[in-house]
Amino acid sequence: MSIEQLRSKYEVLAPFPDERQKRLWAGAEALAIGRGGISRVAQATGLARRTIQIGVNELRAGRDDPEPERLGAASSPHPTEGPQVGRRPVVYQRDRVRLPGAGRKPTEVKDPAILTTLEQLVENDVAGDPMGETRWVRTTLRRLSEQLTERGHQASHATVRRLLVKLGFEMRGNKRRQVHSKDPKRDEQFRYIASQRQRFKAAGLPVISVDTKKKELIGKFKNDGEAWCKEAEEVDEHDFPSTAECRAVPFGIYDLARNTGYVVVGVSNNTPEFAVKAIAGWWKQEGRLTYPRARELLILADGGGGNGSRARAWKQKLQECLCDTFGLEVTVCHYPPGCSKWNPVEHRLFSQRG
């Protein structure tokens, strides 16, 4: 069972069981998964690993309190105390469930501003899968914990993990093999992009993120999904590009300040001329009306494709179609190679479902 399925199941059950029932359910799920089950259940539900382990021990012992020897310690003379873990005694409950509101308050309840601060810290380090709903951050949990402490918010790396899940982030399931070594100047480029975004934002100037997305063949080809109809529509047996009527090329423009998107669908190739004409069309129809006093424009783009950093035609068309035509001063920031998922258009525009 995937982490997302576990999370969905827990969200449905969470309002009903009491504390003991929750840990028993979590323990049962961990036992059903097997190796690594406790970690996966903890990641999906936000429950402490120690709580899930107690539930596992209770299920294995077949009674409310787990046998001390199962936890690797001698028996305790007190019937309600378990073994010593470090310096803190483990206390088991028999026929009692805590009253609502008992226990320590969550960090975000004691310090409501911590979520806002955490969102601000990861704002420029967010990446996402445009074909799914997964988001992740570039900064490590321990580094985020240190940055929160510097801003007056105490939170361990485990708490940061829980808060990130609450904000909609997840752990990445896999990692592509790195063919090329990591560029030592990559972090410097990320910091430069962040400073440019901050400068334009503070001045009320437009910042857009652009990218070309997956191209689609137009014709009688099979697509996933179903629709209500009396008879299924027949499509070609094979998806040969040569039989397509055309190929749709979607080019997206995401306005960071307004949180709005603008998509142009062309039938040519992903050329610099097409990319610049799409941006010029956005500025003519929306941009200059929204930012009537703006004389500067910041464009965030990937390093390849029609808007690639090495494409001379891209720079020439920007000069001709944007700078000369509309009197704009255009600044372009390219993300480093292999970092396209950090481009905001990826996880803010193309991730949306129709």
Secondary structure as a PSIPRED ss2 file (coil, helix, strand):
# PSIPRED VFORMAT (PSIPRED V4.0)

   1 M C   1.000  0.000  0.000
   2 S C   1.000  0.000  0.000
   3 I H   0.000  1.000  0.000
   4 E H   0.000  1.000  0.000
   5 Q H   0.000  1.000  0.000
   6 L H   0.000  1.000  0.000
   7 R H   0.000  1.000  0.000
   8 S H   0.000  1.000  0.000
   9 K H   0.000  1.000  0.000
  10 Y H   0.000  1.000  0.000
  11 E H   0.000  1.000  0.000
  12 V H   0.000  1.000  0.000
  13 L H   0.000  1.000  0.000
  14 A C   1.000  0.000  0.000
  15 P C   1.000  0.000  0.000
  16 F C   1.000  0.000  0.000
  17 P C   1.000  0.000  0.000
  18 D C   1.000  0.000  0.000
  19 E H   0.000  1.000  0.000
  20 R H   0.000  1.000  0.000
  21 Q H   0.000  1.000  0.000
  22 K H   0.000  1.000  0.000
  23 R H   0.000  1.000  0.000
  24 L H   0.000  1.000  0.000
  25 W H   0.000  1.000  0.000
  26 A H   0.000  1.000  0.000
  27 G H   0.000  1.000  0.000
  28 A H   0.000  1.000  0.000
  29 E H   0.000  1.000  0.000
  30 A H   0.000  1.000  0.000
  31 L H   0.000  1.000  0.000
  32 A H   0.000  1.000  0.000
  33 I H   0.000  1.000  0.000
  34 G C   1.000  0.000  0.000
  35 R C   1.000  0.000  0.000
  36 G C   1.000  0.000  0.000
  37 G H   0.000  1.000  0.000
  38 I H   0.000  1.000  0.000
  39 S H   0.000  1.000  0.000
  40 R H   0.000  1.000  0.000
  41 V H   0.000  1.000  0.000
  42 A H   0.000  1.000  0.000
  43 Q H   0.000  1.000  0.000
  44 A H   0.000  1.000  0.000
  45 T H   0.000  1.000  0.000
  46 G C   1.000  0.000  0.000
  47 L C   1.000  0.000  0.000
  48 A C   1.000  0.000  0.000
  49 R H   0.000  1.000  0.000
  50 R H   0.000  1.000  0.000
  51 T H   0.000  1.000  0.000
  52 I H   0.000  1.000  0.000
  53 Q H   0.000  1.000  0.000
  54 I H   0.000  1.000  0.000
  55 G H   0.000  1.000  0.000
  56 V H   0.000  1.000  0.000
  57 N H   0.000  1.000  0.000
  58 E H   0.000  1.000  0.000
  59 L H   0.000  1.000  0.000
  60 R H   0.000  1.000  0.000
  61 A H   0.000  1.000  0.000
  62 G C   1.000  0.000  0.000
  63 R C   1.000  0.000  0.000
  64 D C   1.000  0.000  0.000
  65 D C   1.000  0.000  0.000
  66 P C   1.000  0.000  0.000
  67 E C   1.000  0.000  0.000
  68 P H   0.000  1.000  0.000
  69 E H   0.000  1.000  0.000
  70 R H   0.000  1.000  0.000
  71 L H   0.000  1.000  0.000
  72 G C   1.000  0.000  0.000
  73 A C   1.000  0.000  0.000
  74 A C   1.000  0.000  0.000
  75 S C   1.000  0.000  0.000
  76 S C   1.000  0.000  0.000
  77 P C   1.000  0.000  0.000
  78 H C   1.000  0.000  0.000
  79 P C   1.000  0.000  0.000
  80 T C   1.000  0.000  0.000
  81 E E   0.000  0.000  1.000
  82 G E   0.000  0.000  1.000
  83 P E   0.000  0.000  1.000
  84 Q E   0.000  0.000  1.000
  85 V E   0.000  0.000  1.000
  86 G C   1.000  0.000  0.000
  87 R C   1.000  0.000  0.000
  88 R E   0.000  0.000  1.000
  89 P E   0.000  0.000  1.000
  90 V E   0.000  0.000  1.000
  91 V E   0.000  0.000  1.000
  92 Y C   1.000  0.000  0.000
  93 Q C   1.000  0.000  0.000
  94 R C   1.000  0.000  0.000
  95 D C   1.000  0.000  0.000
  96 R C   1.000  0.000  0.000
  97 V C   1.000  0.000  0.000
  98 R C   1.000  0.000  0.000
  99 L C   1.000  0.000  0.000
 100 P C   1.000  0.000  0.000
 101 G C   1.000  0.000  0.000
 102 A C   1.000  0.000  0.000
 103 G C   1.000  0.000  0.000
 104 R C   1.000  0.000  0.000
 105 K C   1.000  0.000  0.000
 106 P C   1.000  0.000  0.000
 107 T H   0.000  1.000  0.000
 108 E H   0.000  1.000  0.000
 109 V H   0.000  1.000  0.000
 110 K H   0.000  1.000  0.000
 111 D C   1.000  0.000  0.000
 112 P C   1.000  0.000  0.000
 113 A H   0.000  1.000  0.000
 114 I H   0.000  1.000  0.000
 115 L H   0.000  1.000  0.000
 116 T H   0.000  1.000  0.000
 117 T H   0.000  1.000  0.000
 118 L H   0.000  1.000  0.000
 119 E H   0.000  1.000  0.000
 120 Q H   0.000  1.000  0.000
 121 L H   0.000  1.000  0.000
 122 V H   0.000  1.000  0.000
 123 E H   0.000  1.000  0.000
 124 N H   0.000  1.000  0.000
 125 D H   0.000  1.000  0.000
 126 V E   0.000  0.000  1.000
 127 A E   0.000  0.000  1.000
 128 G E   0.000  0.000  1.000
 129 D C   1.000  0.000  0.000
 130 P C   1.000  0.000  0.000
 131 M C   1.000  0.000  0.000
 132 G C   1.000  0.000  0.000
 133 E C   1.000  0.000  0.000
 134 T C   1.000  0.000  0.000
 135 R E   0.000  0.000  1.000
 136 W E   0.000  0.000  1.000
 137 V E   0.000  0.000  1.000
 138 R C   1.000  0.000  0.000
 139 T C   1.000  0.000  0.000
 140 T C   1.000  0.000  0.000
 141 L H   0.000  1.000  0.000
 142 R H   0.000  1.000  0.000
 143 R H   0.000  1.000  0.000
 144 L H   0.000  1.000  0.000
 145 S H   0.000  1.000  0.000
 146 E H   0.000  1.000  0.000
 147 Q H   0.000  1.000  0.000
 148 L H   0.000  1.000  0.000
 149 T H   0.000  1.000  0.000
 150 E H   0.000  1.000  0.000
 151 R C   1.000  0.000  0.000
 152 G C   1.000  0.000  0.000
 153 H C   1.000  0.000  0.000
 154 Q C   1.000  0.000  0.000
 155 A C   1.000  0.000  0.000
 156 S C   1.000  0.000  0.000
 157 H H   0.000  1.000  0.000
 158 A H   0.000  1.000  0.000
 159 T H   0.000  1.000  0.000
 160 V H   0.000  1.000  0.000
 161 R H   0.000  1.000  0.000
 162 R H   0.000  1.000  0.000
 163 L H   0.000  1.000  0.000
 164 L H   0.000  1.000  0.000
 165 V H   0.000  1.000  0.000
 166 K H   0.000  1.000  0.000
 167 L C   1.000  0.000  0.000
 168 G C   1.000  0.000  0.000
 169 F C   1.000  0.000  0.000
 170 E C   1.000  0.000  0.000
 171 M C   1.000  0.000  0.000
 172 R C   1.000  0.000  0.000
 173 G C   1.000  0.000  0.000
 174 N C   1.000  0.000  0.000
 175 K C   1.000  0.000  0.000
 176 R C   1.000  0.000  0.000
 177 R C   1.000  0.000  0.000
 178 Q C   1.000  0.000  0.000
 179 V C   1.000  0.000  0.000
 180 H C   1.000  0.000  0.000
 181 S C   1.000  0.000  0.000
 182 K C   1.000  0.000  0.000
 183 D C   1.000  0.000  0.000
 184 P C   1.000  0.000  0.000
 185 K C   1.000  0.000  0.000
 186 R H   0.000  1.000  0.000
 187 D H   0.000  1.000  0.000
 188 E H   0.000  1.000  0.000
 189 Q H   0.000  1.000  0.000
 190 F H   0.000  1.000  0.000
 191 R H   0.000  1.000  0.000
 192 Y H   0.000  1.000  0.000
 193 I H   0.000  1.000  0.000
 194 A H   0.000  1.000  0.000
 195 S H   0.000  1.000  0.000
 196 Q H   0.000  1.000  0.000
 197 R H   0.000  1.000  0.000
 198 Q H   0.000  1.000  0.000
 199 R H   0.000  1.000  0.000
 200 F H   0.000  1.000  0.000
 201 K H   0.000  1.000  0.000
 202 A H   0.000  1.000  0.000
 203 A C   1.000  0.000  0.000
 204 G C   1.000  0.000  0.000
 205 L C   1.000  0.000  0.000
 206 P C   1.000  0.000  0.000
 207 V E   0.000  0.000  1.000
 208 I E   0.000  0.000  1.000
 209 S E   0.000  0.000  1.000
 210 V E   0.000  0.000  1.000
 211 D E   0.000  0.000  1.000
 212 T E   0.000  0.000  1.000
 213 K C   1.000  0.000  0.000
 214 K C   1.000  0.000  0.000
 215 K C   1.000  0.000  0.000
 216 E E   0.000  0.000  1.000
 217 L E   0.000  0.000  1.000
 218 I E   0.000  0.000  1.000
 219 G C   1.000  0.000  0.000
 220 K C   1.000  0.000  0.000
 221 F C   1.000  0.000  0.000
 222 K C   1.000  0.000  0.000
 223 N C   1.000  0.000  0.000
 224 D C   1.000  0.000  0.000
 225 G C   1.000  0.000  0.000
 226 E C   1.000  0.000  0.000
 227 A C   1.000  0.000  0.000
 228 W C   1.000  0.000  0.000
 229 C C   1.000  0.000  0.000
 230 K C   1.000  0.000  0.000
 231 E C   1.000  0.000  0.000
 232 A C   1.000  0.000  0.000
 233 E C   1.000  0.000  0.000
 234 E C   1.000  0.000  0.000
 235 V C   1.000  0.000  0.000
 236 D C   1.000  0.000  0.000
 237 E C   1.000  0.000  0.000
 238 H C   1.000  0.000  0.000
 239 D C   1.000  0.000  0.000
 240 F C   1.000  0.000  0.000
 241 P H   0.000  1.000  0.000
 242 S H   0.000  1.000  0.000
 243 T H   0.000  1.000  0.000
 244 A C   1.000  0.000  0.000
 245 E C   1.000  0.000  0.000
 246 C E   0.000  0.000  1.000
 247 R E   0.000  0.000  1.000
 248 A E   0.000  0.000  1.000
 249 V E   0.000  0.000  1.000
 250 P E   0.000  0.000  1.000
 251 F E   0.000  0.000  1.000
 252 G E   0.000  0.000  1.000
 253 I E   0.000  0.000  1.000
 254 Y E   0.000  0.000  1.000
 255 D E   0.000  0.000  1.000
 256 L C   1.000  0.000  0.000
 257 A C   1.000  0.000  0.000
 258 R C   1.000  0.000  0.000
 259 N C   1.000  0.000  0.000
 260 T E   0.000  0.000  1.000
 261 G E   0.000  0.000  1.000
 262 Y E   0.000  0.000  1.000
 263 V E   0.000  0.000  1.000
 264 V E   0.000  0.000  1.000
 265 V E   0.000  0.000  1.000
 266 G E   0.000  0.000  1.000
 267 V C   1.000  0.000  0.000
 268 S C   1.000  0.000  0.000
 269 N C   1.000  0.000  0.000
 270 N C   1.000  0.000  0.000
 271 T C   1.000  0.000  0.000
 272 P H   0.000  1.000  0.000
 273 E H   0.000  1.000  0.000
 274 F H   0.000  1.000  0.000
 275 A H   0.000  1.000  0.000
 276 V H   0.000  1.000  0.000
 277 K H   0.000  1.000  0.000
 278 A H   0.000  1.000  0.000
 279 I H   0.000  1.000  0.000
 280 A H   0.000  1.000  0.000
 281 G H   0.000  1.000  0.000
 282 W H   0.000  1.000  0.000
 283 W H   0.000  1.000  0.000
 284 K H   0.000  1.000  0.000
 285 Q H   0.000  1.000  0.000
 286 E H   0.000  1.000  0.000
 287 G H   0.000  1.000  0.000
 288 R H   0.000  1.000  0.000
 289 L H   0.000  1.000  0.000
 290 T H   0.000  1.000  0.000
 291 Y C   1.000  0.000  0.000
 292 P C   1.000  0.000  0.000
 293 R C   1.000  0.000  0.000
 294 A C   1.000  0.000  0.000
 295 R C   1.000  0.000  0.000
 296 E E   0.000  0.000  1.000
 297 L E   0.000  0.000  1.000
 298 L E   0.000  0.000  1.000
 299 I E   0.000  0.000  1.000
 300 L E   0.000  0.000  1.000
 301 A E   0.000  0.000  1.000
 302 D C   1.000  0.000  0.000
 303 G C   1.000  0.000  0.000
 304 G C   1.000  0.000  0.000
 305 G H   0.000  1.000  0.000
 306 G H   0.000  1.000  0.000
 307 N H   0.000  1.000  0.000
 308 G C   1.000  0.000  0.000
 309 S C   1.000  0.000  0.000
 310 R C   1.000  0.000  0.000
 311 A C   1.000  0.000  0.000
 312 R H   0.000  1.000  0.000
 313 A H   0.000  1.000  0.000
 314 W H   0.000  1.000  0.000
 315 K H   0.000  1.000  0.000
 316 Q H   0.000  1.000  0.000
 317 K H   0.000  1.000  0.000
 318 L H   0.000  1.000  0.000
 319 Q H   0.000  1.000  0.000
 320 E H   0.000  1.000  0.000
 321 C H   0.000  1.000  0.000
 322 L H   0.000  1.000  0.000
 323 C H   0.000  1.000  0.000
 324 D H   0.000  1.000  0.000
 325 T H   0.000  1.000  0.000
 326 F H   0.000  1.000  0.000
 327 G C   1.000  0.000  0.000
 328 L C   1.000  0.000  0.000
 329 E E   0.000  0.000  1.000
 330 V E   0.000  0.000  1.000
 331 T E   0.000  0.000  1.000
 332 V E   0.000  0.000  1.000
 333 C E   0.000  0.000  1.000
 334 H E   0.000  0.000  1.000
 335 Y C   1.000  0.000  0.000
 336 P C   1.000  0.000  0.000
 337 P C   1.000  0.000  0.000
 338 G C   1.000  0.000  0.000
 339 C C   1.000  0.000  0.000
 340 S H   0.000  1.000  0.000
 341 K H   0.000  1.000  0.000
 342 W H   0.000  1.000  0.000
 343 N C   1.000  0.000  0.000
 344 P H   0.000  1.000  0.000
 345 V H   0.000  1.000  0.000
 346 E H   0.000  1.000  0.000
 347 H H   0.000  1.000  0.000
 348 R H   0.000  1.000  0.000
 349 L C   1.000  0.000  0.000
 350 F C   1.000  0.000  0.000
 351 S C   1.000  0.000  0.000
 352 Q C   1.000  0.000  0.000
 353 R C   1.000  0.000  0.000
 354 G C   1.000  0.000  0.000
